[in-house]
């Protein structure tokens, strides 16, 4: 008998019919004797509908009142799922975040979980009930409703699993696991049976949309085994764990992530003096623009060229700031490029294998793909290339690192 926390997202509970399907899935686990806590999101589109309503009143709604409003989406879902479970003979009870007492800080619309009181849930489980909890929400010390921001329901699920010391936290979504890369780009992409938290964190930060970074960080911090599963298809999914099992068959690379939402900025001819990087990136940071990759090249005339990448949505803002910096510093010119993409190889196997980066560069060179920037960490190598070569690069690397599914083994 296991204690399992199951999280279902908006598409999984997008209609009454789907909520009834979720109830049937929960019943299967309950019938095996497992204790089940279910965390649900609002029905798909509902949170956006509520935000749109608020914006009809005010273009910038007061954050506290917005939290009060959008939290009702999950309240509807928990009640409907509890009703659906009771209808098919499964004792169930619904709880909002404040009823569980998921205590958060007071940063409305982006609150952080501080503590969870698991007493109520344990009491209900002991009484034989399935507990259905609203994701994405909590309450601060003053009793104000708070919401957790992007990825909040995943974070609620993982945090509850940690607080309850659950055997597993299952995240149900519209894919049947974590793949070596996006199957829409590489038809031979394979579903991974297992991946480490460290690898999943890199994949999530580099563009893989399967799990939110916050949830993976939380799971890694509290050693909560995570499993990604398809909401409406049976299968083993992908287990995300701390284990780095040494195996002769373990691939060097676990996956290839990519991100199209990149832009590149270069300031040329800046005087090469101490503190130049801060003089450039300080104002960029003050403008609330997050910088990703950075390259600095010193020229023979004691000037430096400084290049960095930002999210494409921040490009115009960053460009304006950089042009102002260039005028103040007497730089030669500022140039930008939005037609770039980032491709990354990720794998804990890199730690024990030399020549991984050169193998990556060789595969790209064979396809005549020029590398503009390079960034490395212990388990990742990222490159910036022209966006038009993105899919070709991903396919070439997938083959070069022997990640292609064998014939007849498509997932």
Beta strands, then each sheet from edge to edge (+ up, - down):
strand 1: 3-8
strand 2: 35-40
strand 3: 92-95
strand 4: 102-104
strand 5: 113-116
strand 6: 130-134
strand 7: 137-139
strand 8: 145-147
strand 9: 168-173
strand 10: 194-196
strand 11: 226-230
strand 12: 238-241
strand 13: 255-271
strand 14: 291-298
strand 15: 303-311
strand 16: 333-346
strand 17: 373-377
strand 18: 380-386
sheet 1: 3+ 6+ 2+ 1+ 9+ 11+ 12- 10-
sheet 2: 4+ 5-
sheet 3: 7+ 8-
sheet 4: 14+ 15- 13+ 16- 18+ 17-
end
